[in-house]
Amino acid sequence: MKEKHKIINYPSKNIETETYIDGDTFVTKHYYNAKDAYVRELINFKDGIKEVKHFTMKGVLSKVEYFVEDKRHGVETKYFIPKANESVKSTKTYNNGKLHGECITYNDNDEIIKQEVYADGKLILKYLRNDSNNNDITNIQIIDKDDINNLPKTEYEKLQHNIENNPHWFKD
């Protein structure tokens, strides 16, 4: 059930912004100024979390991001364009507006081409990979040894596991 439905139009009379409450979710839709009126940005606000979905002019999902108190929080996902199958281009993890956790970039074959781990906005680890078809990890660079303890728990545990089970990855 849509309540408090509000529409703002462009001078061309196309819909610019539409806001309404759908159950317990506050929804805002920003549209492109065109006849087909594809949604440019869809914002859902529920339980203190704002989810923002970005779309191309053709209506293809390009990015999803989350905010808490207007600071990035959670996983931001970017998608390859023009692929409409939501093939992931990159993911970045935020906490309280700062990069905090794994950030991964993929090629268009869904292979990892860049993998980094952050703690409180600082780059801590870089995973280096083989350029061959198997894309295996060849080395892990510890960029900031002083802030390893600030890593998210899962990333810290993964690092400890790799140090123990794959010590050859840490040789200079």
GROMACS elastic network, one bead per residue, 0.5 to 0.9 nm:
[ bonds ]
;  ai    aj funct       b0    kb
    1    21     6  0.80218   500
    1    22     6  0.58782   500
    1    23     6  0.66439   500
    2     5     6  0.64829   500
    2    20     6  0.61503   500
    2    21     6  0.57296   500
    2    22     6  0.52157   500
    2    23     6  0.76280   500
    3    20     6  0.58656   500
    3    21     6  0.52776   500
    3    22     6  0.68402   500
    3    23     6  0.84680   500
    4    19     6  0.78134   500
    4    20     6  0.54731   500
    4    21     6  0.64692   500
    5    18     6  0.73782   500
    5    19     6  0.58450   500
    5    21     6  0.72590   500
    6    17     6  0.81155   500
    6    18     6  0.56956   500
    6    19     6  0.52162   500
    6    20     6  0.63662   500
    7    15     6  0.69289   500
    7    16     6  0.75642   500
    7    17     6  0.57620   500
    7    19     6  0.65550   500
    7    20     6  0.88740   500
    8    13     6  0.89462   500
    8    14     6  0.88105   500
    8    15     6  0.61696   500
    8    16     6  0.55598   500
    8    17     6  0.50758   500
    8    18     6  0.63849   500
    8    19     6  0.88246   500
    9    12     6  0.75261   500
    9    13     6  0.52935   500
    9    14     6  0.55191   500
    9    17     6  0.67713   500
    9    18     6  0.87361   500
   10    13     6  0.52063   500
   10    14     6  0.53979   500
   10    15     6  0.60550   500
   10    16     6  0.53311   500
   10    17     6  0.86106   500
   10    33     6  0.69193   500
   11    14     6  0.74395   500
   12    15     6  0.86272   500
   12    33     6  0.78532   500
   12    34     6  0.87979   500
   13    16     6  0.84628   500
   13    33     6  0.89796   500
   14    31     6  0.85139   500
   14    32     6  0.85588   500
   14    33     6  0.61612   500
   14    34     6  0.67717   500
   14    35     6  0.68961   500
   14    37     6  0.71233   500
   15    18     6  0.73210   500
   15    30     6  0.82457   500
   15    31     6  0.64896   500
   15    32     6  0.81804   500
   15    33     6  0.73317   500
   15    34     6  0.87921   500
   15    37     6  0.70887   500
   16    29     6  0.81761   500
   16    30     6  0.57788   500
   16    31     6  0.50736   500
   16    32     6  0.68786   500
   16    33     6  0.66964   500
   16    37     6  0.85637   500
   17    28     6  0.70525   500
   17    29     6  0.55532   500
   17    31     6  0.61845   500
   18    27     6  0.80771   500
   18    28     6  0.57309   500
   18    29     6  0.51099   500
   18    30     6  0.66578   500
   18    31     6  0.83024   500
   19    26     6  0.75120   500
   19    27     6  0.55710   500
   19    29     6  0.63688   500
   19    30     6  0.88678   500
   20    25     6  0.85833   500
   20    26     6  0.60769   500
   20    27     6  0.54059   500
   20    28     6  0.67379   500
   21    24     6  0.68663   500
   21    25     6  0.57332   500
   21    27     6  0.59095   500
   21    28     6  0.88144   500
   22    25     6  0.52720   500
   22    26     6  0.63340   500
   22    27     6  0.69643   500
   23    26     6  0.81107   500
   24    45     6  0.87273   500
   24    46     6  0.66954   500
   24    47     6  0.84304   500
   25    44     6  0.63529   500
   25    45     6  0.55903   500
   25    47     6  0.81648   500
   26    43     6  0.80225   500
   26    44     6  0.57420   500
   26    45     6  0.50193   500
   26    46     6  0.66416   500
   27    42     6  0.73539   500
   27    43     6  0.56374   500
   27    45     6  0.64437   500
   28    41     6  0.80500   500
   28    42     6  0.59225   500
   28    44     6  0.65627   500
   28    45     6  0.85151   500
   29    39     6  0.64062   500
   29    40     6  0.74721   500
   29    41     6  0.58033   500
   29    43     6  0.62326   500
   29    44     6  0.87637   500
   30    38     6  0.88277   500
   30    39     6  0.58595   500
   30    40     6  0.54202   500
   30    41     6  0.50191   500
   30    42     6  0.64457   500
   30    43     6  0.83633   500
   31    34     6  0.82514   500
   31    37     6  0.58861   500
   31    38     6  0.57937   500
   31    41     6  0.68160   500
   31    42     6  0.87164   500
   32    35     6  0.87794   500
   32    36     6  0.85286   500
   32    37     6  0.57770   500
   32    38     6  0.59551   500
   32    39     6  0.63299   500
   32    40     6  0.55688   500
   32    41     6  0.88482   500
   32    57     6  0.68781   500
   33    36     6  0.85783   500
   33    37     6  0.65245   500
   33    38     6  0.85022   500
   34    37     6  0.52293   500
   34    38     6  0.76798   500
   34    57     6  0.89200   500
   35    38     6  0.85326   500
   37    40     6  0.86402   500
   37    57     6  0.88476   500
   38    55     6  0.80910   500
   38    56     6  0.82487   500
   38    57     6  0.65511   500
   38    58     6  0.68572   500
   38    59     6  0.55417   500
   39    42     6  0.67457   500
   39    54     6  0.81899   500
   39    55     6  0.65811   500
   39    56     6  0.83051   500
   39    57     6  0.80663   500
   39    59     6  0.66267   500
   40    53     6  0.82902   500
   40    54     6  0.58898   500
   40    56     6  0.64852   500
   40    57     6  0.69761   500
   40    59     6  0.74973   500
   41    52     6  0.67563   500
   41    53     6  0.55643   500
   41    55     6  0.60933   500
   42    51     6  0.80257   500
   42    52     6  0.57222   500
   42    53     6  0.50768   500
   42    54     6  0.66182   500
   42    55     6  0.82490   500
   43    50     6  0.67307   500
   43    51     6  0.56284   500
   43    53     6  0.64445   500
   43    54     6  0.88593   500
   44    49     6  0.81490   500
   44    50     6  0.57169   500
   44    51     6  0.51542   500
   44    52     6  0.65992   500
   44    53     6  0.85946   500
   45    48     6  0.67048   500
   45    49     6  0.56866   500
   45    51     6  0.63045   500
   45    52     6  0.87188   500
   46    49     6  0.54568   500
   46    50     6  0.65799   500
   46    51     6  0.83329   500
   47    50     6  0.84266   500
   48    67     6  0.84969   500
   48    68     6  0.61982   500
   48    69     6  0.73445   500
   49    66     6  0.67537   500
   49    67     6  0.58242   500
   49    68     6  0.51397   500
   49    69     6  0.78276   500
   49    73     6  0.86044   500
   50    65     6  0.83053   500
   50    66     6  0.55230   500
   50    67     6  0.50094   500
   50    68     6  0.64033   500
   50    69     6  0.84346   500
   50    70     6  0.81196   500
   51    64     6  0.71521   500
   51    65     6  0.59227   500
   51    67     6  0.66089   500
   52    63     6  0.80751   500
   52    64     6  0.56821   500
   52    65     6  0.53069   500
   52    66     6  0.61725   500
   52    67     6  0.81250   500
   53    61     6  0.70868   500
   53    62     6  0.76580   500
   53    63     6  0.58095   500
   53    65     6  0.66440   500
   53    66     6  0.89012   500
   54    60     6  0.84538   500
   54    61     6  0.59912   500
   54    62     6  0.55494   500
   54    63     6  0.50789   500
   54    64     6  0.63502   500
   54    65     6  0.85752   500
   55    58     6  0.76567   500
   55    59     6  0.53681   500
   55    60     6  0.52203   500
   55    62     6  0.52275   500
   55    63     6  0.71362   500
   56    59     6  0.51677   500
   56    60     6  0.52222   500
   56    61     6  0.65472   500
   56    62     6  0.64320   500
   56    81     6  0.83399   500
   56    82     6  0.87011   500
   57    60     6  0.74975   500
   58    82     6  0.89126   500
   59    62     6  0.89201   500
   59    84     6  0.89640   500
   60    81     6  0.75013   500
   60    82     6  0.71434   500
   60    83     6  0.77137   500
   60    84     6  0.57857   500
   60    85     6  0.88917   500
   60    86     6  0.84237   500
   61    64     6  0.79844   500
   61    78     6  0.86066   500
   61    79     6  0.70499   500
   61    80     6  0.89273   500
   61    81     6  0.82575   500
   61    83     6  0.89978   500
   61    84     6  0.72534   500
   61    86     6  0.70060   500
   62    77     6  0.83840   500
   62    78     6  0.57642   500
   62    80     6  0.69354   500
   62    81     6  0.67117   500
   62    82     6  0.87287   500
   62    86     6  0.80454   500
   63    76     6  0.73088   500
   63    77     6  0.55692   500
   63    79     6  0.59817   500
   64    75     6  0.82892   500
   64    76     6  0.57108   500
   64    77     6  0.52619   500
   64    78     6  0.65911   500
   64    79     6  0.86612   500
   65    72     6  0.73796   500
   65    73     6  0.79664   500
   65    74     6  0.76394   500
   65    75     6  0.66396   500
   65    77     6  0.65312   500
   65    78     6  0.86213   500
   66    70     6  0.89861   500
   66    71     6  0.82566   500
   66    72     6  0.57863   500
   66    73     6  0.54954   500
   66    74     6  0.60402   500
   66    75     6  0.70634   500
   66    76     6  0.67541   500
   66    94     6  0.88620   500
   67    70     6  0.53935   500
   67    71     6  0.50920   500
   67    73     6  0.50311   500
   67    74     6  0.76238   500
   67    96     6  0.84881   500
   67    97     6  0.81269   500
   68    71     6  0.53768   500
   68    72     6  0.64946   500
   68    73     6  0.60064   500
   68    74     6  0.89709   500
   68    96     6  0.74457   500
   68    97     6  0.85969   500
   69    72     6  0.84447   500
   69    96     6  0.86003   500
   70    73     6  0.88833   500
   70    97     6  0.82531   500
   71    94     6  0.88044   500
   71    95     6  0.81546   500
   71    96     6  0.56667   500
   71    98     6  0.82641   500
   72    75     6  0.86479   500
   72    76     6  0.83203   500
   72    93     6  0.88244   500
   72    94     6  0.58853   500
   72    95     6  0.67055   500
   72    96     6  0.61705   500
   72    98     6  0.71833   500
   72    99     6  0.87050   500
   73    76     6  0.81871   500
   73    93     6  0.73298   500
   73    96     6  0.56402   500
   73    97     6  0.60803   500
   73    98     6  0.79852   500
   73    99     6  0.88009   500
   74    92     6  0.81588   500
   74    93     6  0.54461   500
   74    94     6  0.50374   500
   74    95     6  0.62520   500
   74    96     6  0.87386   500
   74   100     6  0.89447   500
   75    91     6  0.64200   500
   75    92     6  0.55377   500
   75    94     6  0.62463   500
   75    95     6  0.89766   500
   76    90     6  0.81031   500
   76    91     6  0.55265   500
   76    92     6  0.51615   500
   76    93     6  0.62869   500
   76    94     6  0.76191   500
   77    88     6  0.69387   500
   77    89     6  0.75550   500
   77    90     6  0.58325   500
   77    92     6  0.67054   500
   77    93     6  0.89085   500
   78    86     6  0.88189   500
   78    87     6  0.86988   500
   78    88     6  0.60653   500
   78    89     6  0.53987   500
   78    90     6  0.52355   500
   78    91     6  0.64617   500
   78    92     6  0.88130   500
   79    82     6  0.88012   500
   79    83     6  0.79179   500
   79    84     6  0.88330   500
   79    85     6  0.89412   500
   79    86     6  0.57880   500
   79    87     6  0.55791   500
   79    90     6  0.69592   500
   80    83     6  0.57698   500
   80    84     6  0.82222   500
   80    85     6  0.88753   500
   80    86     6  0.71107   500
   80    87     6  0.57782   500
   80    88     6  0.61591   500
   80    89     6  0.52635   500
   80    90     6  0.87139   500
   80   108     6  0.74201   500
   81    84     6  0.72733   500
   81    86     6  0.86423   500
   81    87     6  0.85331   500
   81    89     6  0.89205   500
   83    86     6  0.65858   500
   83    87     6  0.67066   500
   84    87     6  0.76137   500
   86    89     6  0.89357   500
   87   108     6  0.77586   500
   87   110     6  0.75805   500
   88    91     6  0.75994   500
   88   105     6  0.83895   500
   88   106     6  0.70159   500
   88   107     6  0.87753   500
   88   108     6  0.83565   500
   88   110     6  0.73671   500
   89   104     6  0.84184   500
   89   105     6  0.58927   500
   89   106     6  0.51566   500
   89   107     6  0.67276   500
   89   108     6  0.73227   500
   89   110     6  0.79422   500
   90   103     6  0.73259   500
   90   104     6  0.54477   500
   90   106     6  0.59345   500
   90   107     6  0.89139   500
   91   102     6  0.78114   500
   91   103     6  0.55047   500
   91   104     6  0.53156   500
   91   105     6  0.66575   500
   91   106     6  0.88270   500
   92    99     6  0.71030   500
   92   100     6  0.83186   500
   92   101     6  0.75865   500
   92   102     6  0.63149   500
   92   104     6  0.66076   500
   92   105     6  0.87180   500
   93    98     6  0.83960   500
   93    99     6  0.57931   500
   93   100     6  0.56441   500
   93   101     6  0.52785   500
   93   102     6  0.58807   500
   93   103     6  0.62323   500
   93   117     6  0.89970   500
   93   118     6  0.84951   500
   94    97     6  0.59939   500
   94    98     6  0.52929   500
   94   101     6  0.69846   500
   94   102     6  0.89614   500
   94   120     6  0.86419   500
   94   121     6  0.84978   500
   95    98     6  0.54175   500
   95    99     6  0.63709   500
   95   100     6  0.55928   500
   95   101     6  0.83477   500
   95   120     6  0.75476   500
   95   121     6  0.88679   500
   96    99     6  0.84636   500
   96   100     6  0.86997   500
   96   120     6  0.86532   500
   97   100     6  0.88200   500
   97   120     6  0.89207   500
   97   121     6  0.85072   500
   98   118     6  0.87703   500
   98   119     6  0.81998   500
   98   120     6  0.57074   500
   98   122     6  0.85682   500
   99   102     6  0.83266   500
   99   103     6  0.82064   500
   99   117     6  0.84936   500
   99   118     6  0.57923   500
   99   119     6  0.66780   500
   99   120     6  0.61266   500
   99   122     6  0.74075   500
   99   123     6  0.85430   500
  100   103     6  0.86283   500
  100   117     6  0.72898   500
  100   120     6  0.52864   500
  100   121     6  0.60614   500
  100   122     6  0.79911   500
  100   123     6  0.89323   500
  100   151     6  0.73442   500
  100   152     6  0.70083   500
  101   116     6  0.82299   500
  101   117     6  0.52058   500
  101   118     6  0.50343   500
  101   119     6  0.62293   500
  101   120     6  0.85582   500
  101   151     6  0.68912   500
  101   152     6  0.60169   500
  101   154     6  0.87401   500
  101   155     6  0.68862   500
  102   115     6  0.71073   500
  102   116     6  0.58545   500
  102   118     6  0.64737   500
  102   155     6  0.76395   500
  103   114     6  0.79588   500
  103   115     6  0.57947   500
  103   116     6  0.52372   500
  103   117     6  0.60230   500
  103   118     6  0.76752   500
  104   112     6  0.67867   500
  104   113     6  0.76902   500
  104   114     6  0.56264   500
  104   116     6  0.65088   500
  104   117     6  0.86316   500
  105   111     6  0.84198   500
  105   112     6  0.58865   500
  105   113     6  0.57214   500
  105   115     6  0.65200   500
  106   109     6  0.75849   500
  106   110     6  0.54537   500
  106   111     6  0.52555   500
  106   113     6  0.53316   500
  106   114     6  0.69919   500
  106   115     6  0.89390   500
  107   110     6  0.54968   500
  107   111     6  0.55226   500
  107   112     6  0.65334   500
  107   113     6  0.62719   500
  108   111     6  0.73843   500
  109   112     6  0.88695   500
  111   135     6  0.70892   500
  112   115     6  0.69942   500
  112   129     6  0.83145   500
  112   135     6  0.72688   500
  113   128     6  0.86282   500
  113   129     6  0.74854   500
  113   131     6  0.86204   500
  113   135     6  0.81540   500
  114   126     6  0.81015   500
  114   127     6  0.73037   500
  114   128     6  0.75646   500
  114   129     6  0.81617   500
  115   125     6  0.84123   500
  115   126     6  0.60778   500
  115   127     6  0.53736   500
  115   128     6  0.75246   500
  115   129     6  0.88748   500
  116   123     6  0.71748   500
  116   124     6  0.75986   500
  116   125     6  0.55661   500
  116   127     6  0.61817   500
  117   122     6  0.85396   500
  117   123     6  0.61514   500
  117   124     6  0.57350   500
  117   125     6  0.50221   500
  117   126     6  0.65740   500
  117   127     6  0.84634   500
  117   151     6  0.79834   500
  117   155     6  0.76995   500
  118   121     6  0.59179   500
  118   122     6  0.52749   500
  118   124     6  0.52931   500
  118   125     6  0.70087   500
  118   150     6  0.89376   500
  118   151     6  0.69374   500
  118   152     6  0.85904   500
  119   122     6  0.52984   500
  119   123     6  0.66586   500
  119   124     6  0.65811   500
  119   147     6  0.72321   500
  119   148     6  0.77723   500
  119   149     6  0.87382   500
  119   150     6  0.56406   500
  119   152     6  0.69812   500
  120   123     6  0.86246   500
  120   150     6  0.72855   500
  120   151     6  0.79697   500
  122   144     6  0.79542   500
  122   147     6  0.81637   500
  123   126     6  0.79975   500
  123   142     6  0.89557   500
  123   143     6  0.66503   500
  123   144     6  0.69119   500
  124   141     6  0.83700   500
  124   142     6  0.59606   500
  124   145     6  0.71805   500
  124   146     6  0.88760   500
  124   147     6  0.69645   500
  124   148     6  0.66295   500
  124   151     6  0.79315   500
  125   140     6  0.68103   500
  125   141     6  0.56264   500
  125   143     6  0.55227   500
  125   144     6  0.73671   500
  125   145     6  0.89840   500
  125   148     6  0.86447   500
  126   139     6  0.83211   500
  126   140     6  0.56909   500
  126   141     6  0.50845   500
  126   142     6  0.66861   500
  126   143     6  0.72173   500
  127   137     6  0.66068   500
  127   138     6  0.78280   500
  127   139     6  0.61462   500
  127   141     6  0.64665   500
  127   142     6  0.89659   500
  128   136     6  0.84919   500
  128   137     6  0.57441   500
  128   138     6  0.57397   500
  128   139     6  0.50710   500
  128   140     6  0.59636   500
  128   141     6  0.75874   500
  129   132     6  0.86734   500
  129   135     6  0.56757   500
  129   136     6  0.53992   500
  129   138     6  0.51720   500
  129   139     6  0.69261   500
  129   140     6  0.88655   500
  130   133     6  0.79797   500
  130   134     6  0.72298   500
  130   135     6  0.50170   500
  130   136     6  0.54020   500
  130   137     6  0.62589   500
  130   138     6  0.60022   500
  130   139     6  0.89763   500
  131   134     6  0.78461   500
  131   135     6  0.59990   500
  131   136     6  0.82758   500
  132   135     6  0.58875   500
  132   136     6  0.82460   500
  133   136     6  0.85326   500
  135   138     6  0.88521   500
  137   140     6  0.76462   500
  137   169     6  0.76815   500
  138   168     6  0.83841   500
  138   169     6  0.58471   500
  138   170     6  0.89312   500
  139   168     6  0.75653   500
  139   170     6  0.58805   500
  139   171     6  0.73878   500
  139   172     6  0.84007   500
  140   162     6  0.89679   500
  140   169     6  0.54891   500
  140   170     6  0.54881   500
  140   171     6  0.83304   500
  141   169     6  0.82845   500
  141   170     6  0.65861   500
  141   171     6  0.86060   500
  141   172     6  0.80942   500
  142   145     6  0.61894   500
  142   148     6  0.84442   500
  142   170     6  0.80401   500
  144   147     6  0.58443   500
  144   148     6  0.68684   500
  145   148     6  0.54799   500
  145   149     6  0.85999   500
  146   149     6  0.76235   500
  146   150     6  0.88522   500
  147   150     6  0.53569   500
  147   151     6  0.72719   500
  148   151     6  0.55918   500
  148   156     6  0.72526   500
  149   152     6  0.83635   500
  149   153     6  0.88034   500
  149   156     6  0.72090   500
  150   153     6  0.83997   500
  150   156     6  0.82579   500
  151   154     6  0.80796   500
  151   155     6  0.61082   500
  151   156     6  0.55235   500
  152   155     6  0.53806   500
  152   156     6  0.61404   500
  152   157     6  0.86708   500
  153   156     6  0.51040   500
  153   157     6  0.61357   500
  153   158     6  0.85606   500
  154   157     6  0.51517   500
  154   158     6  0.61153   500
  154   159     6  0.86125   500
  155   159     6  0.61134   500
  155   160     6  0.86318   500
  156   159     6  0.50888   500
  156   160     6  0.62572   500
  156   161     6  0.86359   500
  157   160     6  0.50818   500
  157   161     6  0.61301   500
  157   162     6  0.86043   500
  158   161     6  0.50482   500
  158   162     6  0.61684   500
  158   163     6  0.86313   500
  159   162     6  0.50852   500
  159   163     6  0.61265   500
  159   164     6  0.86033   500
  160   163     6  0.51033   500
  160   164     6  0.62225   500
  160   165     6  0.85728   500
  161   164     6  0.52032   500
  161   165     6  0.59525   500
  161   166     6  0.79059   500
  162   165     6  0.51034   500
  162   166     6  0.50129   500
  162   167     6  0.68372   500
  162   169     6  0.79558   500
  162   170     6  0.89211   500
  163   166     6  0.55901   500
  163   168     6  0.84081   500
  163   169     6  0.78545   500
  163   170     6  0.73378   500
  164   167     6  0.61104   500
  165   168     6  0.88357   500
  166   169     6  0.57804   500
  166   170     6  0.78763   500
  167   170     6  0.56465   500
  167   171     6  0.74345   500
  168   171     6  0.57017   500
  169   172     6  0.86011   500
